[in-house]
Amino acid sequence: MKSTIKKNAEALIVLGVLLLVVGLVWMLFADTMIVAVSVTAIGGAILGLVGTVQAELLDDALTLTMESGTPKAV
């Protein structure tokens, strides 16, 4: 389960970065600024969402480890 979550998170990070790069290049060379801004915003939103979810999962794992009293590999 954990490896599936990690694999999906890595794929979303790559997608988010690609959308950011495509949006920024589009802003430099294209005439339709609204589409470029939208693509960049979607990429940023994906990165923000993945970062938030990973932080929450890490917080949950640390909380469970601290509550159990014995250190565990996260």
PEUR-V831193 format. One line per field, one symbol per residue. psi: psi as a letter, one per 20 degrees, with the letter a starting at -180 (. if undefined). burial: # if it has 16 or more other C-alpha atoms within 10 Angstrom, else .. Layout:
psi: ???
burial: ???
This chain:
psi: ghhgggghghghgggggghggggghhhhirhnhhgghggghgghggggggggghggggggghghghhhippqp.
burial: ........#..##.###.##.##..##........##.######.##.##...........#............
